[in-house]
């Protein structure tokens, strides 16, 4: 992402409804996987400016929690924000030993320009210990590509079926895949595809008034409760995926 998008991310990721929902979903999935029982470090691969890394560090304070990002400035911000070790590196070539990690989180990274999704997933698989967990959040539906995606360097979006196939091809066992941001998907379509498309790519990452923030958080909270019960939502603007290295878990 360009520097202006990193600046916006740093300012709003701790208070914007969408990030709150994504972080809550990832942590919910981690609780269901019982990560507290793991004896290996946890990696936030593509940690950006450290918003989710900070939450991982608070929840799993007894375990080593590490961040990684390609952008050196983002690494610095993430290290300051989270008070955790952050290294500069690419998900295409993770600088960790084989089977060294217990869990890898990667939020909206495989979709980025410059990321080789197959190579990155291969490195995730290599670096995870046997029965280690992978948690992904990714944007849904290629037809939803818009100025927002251009601004944040997204060049691909996914379907649940395609993501399941991709995970299996690398050797992962998909445990849970669900769309989310279902209630607000019509609004996304209107604003990103039917609304006025600016010539300059600008993301939707920004502060929102309480009149928008509160109902959006409420909608996402309802969806999170459904997902927490094990339901899989049939459509939505994003996808949450959980996979394990090794089979036999469902």
C-alpha positions in Angstrom: 0.0 0.0 0.0 1.1 3.6 -0.5 2.1 5.6 2.5 -1.1 7.6 2.7 -3.1 4.3 3.1 -0.7 3.1 5.8 -1.2 6.4 7.6 -5.0 5.9 7.5 -4.7 2.3 8.6 -2.6 3.3 11.6 -5.1 6.0 12.7 -8.4 4.1 12.3 -7.7 0.3 12.6 -8.4 0.4 16.4 -11.8 2.1 16.0 -13.4 1.4 12.6 -16.2 -1.1 12.6 -14.8 -3.2 9.8 -11.5 -3.9 11.6 -13.3 -4.5 14.8 -15.4 -7.2 13.1 -12.5 -8.8 11.4 -10.4 -8.9 14.5 -13.3 -10.3 16.6 -13.9 -13.1 14.0 -10.2 -14.1 13.9 -10.0 -14.2 17.7 -13.3 -16.2 17.8 -11.8 -18.7 15.4 -8.6 -18.9 17.5 -10.6 -19.6 20.7 -12.4 -22.4 18.9 -9.0 -23.9 17.9 -7.8 -23.7 21.5 -4.6 -21.9 20.6 -3.8 -21.4 24.3 -2.8 -25.1 24.4 -0.1 -24.7 21.8 3.6 -24.6 22.7 4.8 -22.8 19.6 5.0 -19.1 18.6 2.1 -17.3 16.8 2.8 -15.2 13.7 0.7 -12.3 12.3 1.9 -12.6 8.6 1.3 -9.2 7.0 0.7 -7.4 10.3 0.5 -3.9 8.7 0.7 -1.2 11.4 0.0 -3.6 14.2 -3.7 -3.3 15.2 -4.4 -7.0 15.2 -1.0 -7.9 16.4 -1.7 -5.9 19.5 -4.8 -7.9 20.2 -3.1 -11.2 19.7 -0.4 -10.1 22.2 -3.0 -9.2 24.8 -5.0 -12.4 24.4 -1.9 -14.7 24.2 0.4 -12.9 26.5 2.0 -16.0 27.7 3.2 -17.0 24.2 5.7 -15.6 21.8 3.7 -13.4 19.3 5.6 -12.2 16.2 4.7 -9.8 13.4 5.9 -9.7 9.9 5.4 -7.1 7.1 7.0 -6.2 3.9 6.9 -2.5 4.6 9.7 -1.4 7.0 7.7 1.7 8.1 4.7 -0.4 8.9 7.0 -2.8 10.9 8.2 0.1 13.0 4.6 1.3 13.7 3.5 -2.2 14.5 6.4 -2.8 16.9 5.6 0.4 18.7 1.9 -0.2 18.8 2.0 -3.8 19.9 5.3 -3.9 21.9 6.1 -7.2 20.1 8.9 -8.2 17.9 8.2 -7.5 14.2 10.5 -8.4 11.3 10.5 -7.1 7.8 9.9 -9.8 5.3 7.7 -11.3 2.6 5.0 -13.9 2.9 6.4 -15.3 -0.3 9.6 -16.3 1.6 8.9 -16.6 5.3 12.1 -16.2 7.3 11.3 -19.0 9.8 12.4 -22.6 10.2 10.3 -25.6 9.2 7.6 -26.5 11.7 8.6 -23.5 13.9 5.2 -21.9 14.4 2.0 -23.1 16.1 -0.4 -20.7 14.3 -0.3 -18.2 11.5 -2.8 -15.4 11.0 -2.9 -13.5 7.7 -5.6 -10.8 7.2 -6.1 -9.6 3.7 -2.6 -10.4 2.5 -2.8 -13.2 -0.1 -5.0 -10.8 -2.2 -2.2 -8.2 -2.5 -0.3 -7.3 -5.6 3.2 -8.8 -5.4 2.0 -11.8 -3.3 2.2 -15.2 -4.9 -0.7 -16.9 -3.2 0.5 -20.5 -3.9 4.0 -19.7 -2.8 2.9 -17.9 0.3 0.5 -20.7 1.4 3.4 -23.2 0.7 5.6 -21.2 3.2 2.7 -21.1 5.7 2.4 -24.9 5.5 6.2 -25.3 5.8 6.6 -23.1 8.8 3.6 -24.5 10.8 4.2 -27.4 13.1 2.1 -30.6 12.6 -1.5 -29.8 13.6 -0.6 -26.1 13.5 -3.4 -23.7 12.6 -3.8 -21.2 9.7 -6.4 -18.3 10.0 -7.1 -16.2 6.9 -9.3 -13.3 6.2 -9.8 -12.4 2.5 -12.0 -10.2 0.4 -14.8 -12.0 -1.5 -15.9 -12.0 -5.1 -13.7 -10.9 -8.0 -16.6 -8.9 -9.5 -16.4 -6.7 -6.4 -12.9 -5.4 -7.4 -13.1 -1.6 -7.2 -11.2 1.6 -6.5 -11.0 0.5 -2.9 -9.0 -2.6 -3.9 -6.8 -0.5 -6.1 -6.0 1.8 -3.2 -5.0 -1.0 -0.9 -3.2 -3.0 -3.6 -5.7 -5.8 -3.8 -5.6 -7.6 -7.2 -7.7 -10.6 -6.4 -10.8 -11.5 -4.4 -12.0 -15.0 -3.5 -14.9 -17.4 -3.2 -15.3 -19.9 -0.4 -15.2 -22.8 -2.9 -12.0 -21.5 -4.6 -10.3 -20.8 -1.3 -11.1 -24.3 -0.1 -9.6 -25.7 -3.3 -6.5 -23.6 -2.9 -5.9 -24.6 0.7 -6.2 -28.3 -0.2 -3.9 -28.0 -3.1 -1.1 -26.8 -0.8 -1.8 -29.6 1.8 -4.0 -27.9 4.3 -7.1 -29.4 5.7 -9.9 -26.8 5.7 -11.8 -26.8 8.9 -14.1 -23.9 8.6 -14.8 -21.4 5.8 -17.5 -18.8 5.9 -18.4 -15.5 4.3 -19.1 -12.6 6.6 -20.2 -8.9 6.2 -23.3 -10.4 4.7 -25.8 -7.8 5.9 -23.8 -4.9 4.6 -22.9 -6.5 1.2 -25.7 -4.6 -0.7 -24.3 -1.3 0.6 -20.8 -2.4 -0.6 -22.2 -3.1 -4.0 -23.9 0.3 -4.2 -21.0 2.3 -3.0 -18.2 0.4 -4.8 -19.8 -0.7 -8.1 -22.9 1.5 -8.7 -21.8 4.7 -7.0 -19.6 7.5 -8.3 -16.1 5.9 -9.1 -13.4 8.5 -8.4 -10.5 8.6 -10.9 -8.0 8.4 -8.0 -8.0 5.2 -6.1 -9.2 5.9 -2.5 -10.0 3.2 0.0 -13.0 3.0 2.3 -10.7 3.0 5.3 -11.6 6.2 7.2 -13.4 7.4 10.4 -17.1 7.1 10.2 -19.8 9.0 12.2 -21.5 7.3 15.1 -24.7 7.1 13.0 -22.8 4.7 10.6 -20.4 3.1 13.1 -23.0 1.9 15.6 -25.4 0.0 13.1 -22.4 -1.4 11.2 -20.9 -2.8 14.4 -24.3 -4.2 15.4 -24.7 -6.0 12.1 -21.3 -7.5 12.3 -21.8 -8.5 15.9 -24.9 -10.5 15.0 -23.0 -12.3 12.2 -20.1 -13.1 14.6 -22.6 -14.6 17.0 -24.0 -16.9 14.3 -20.5 -17.9 13.2 -19.4 -18.5 16.8 -22.2 -21.1 17.0 -20.6 -22.9 14.0 -22.9 -21.6 11.2 -21.4 -20.7 7.8 -22.9 -17.6 6.2 -23.8 -18.1 2.5 -22.4 -14.8 1.2 -20.7 -11.6 2.2 -18.0 -9.1 1.4 -15.2 -11.1 3.2 -14.3 -14.7 3.9 -13.0 -16.2 7.2 -11.1 -19.4 6.7 -9.5 -21.8 9.2 -7.3 -24.7 8.2 -4.9 -27.1 9.9 -1.7 -28.7 8.8 -2.5 -32.4 8.9 -5.9 -34.1 8.5 -8.5 -35.5 10.8 -9.9 -32.3 12.4 -13.4 -31.1 11.6 
